Amino acid sequence: MVFTQVEHFGVGSTDPGVVVAFGLSELGDEAYLASAAGDVLTGFVVRASFTAADKKVTFGRQVNIIGEVDYVALQAATLLS
């Protein structure tokens, strides 16, 4: 699953589902992804937290050997790969 600020959640987003546009900070930030059925939340929530990075850096989800999830800066974007 890939989300971009331009297409999915930022100011000027082309996604008709955007209620309030927002952006993520290059100083580090966190986001929550929640599941819903229509307008009703189902209770499933995932938190993604990441550290500071240069602007336009792509992050990828990485699971370590003991099952912990981290979001790390990628050397190159992997969109559509």
Buried (B, 14 or more C-beta within 10 A) or exposed (E): EEEBBEEBBBEEBEEEEBEEEEEBEEEEBEBEEEEEEEEEEEEEEEEBEBEEBEEEEBBEEEEEEEEEEBBEEEEEBEEEE
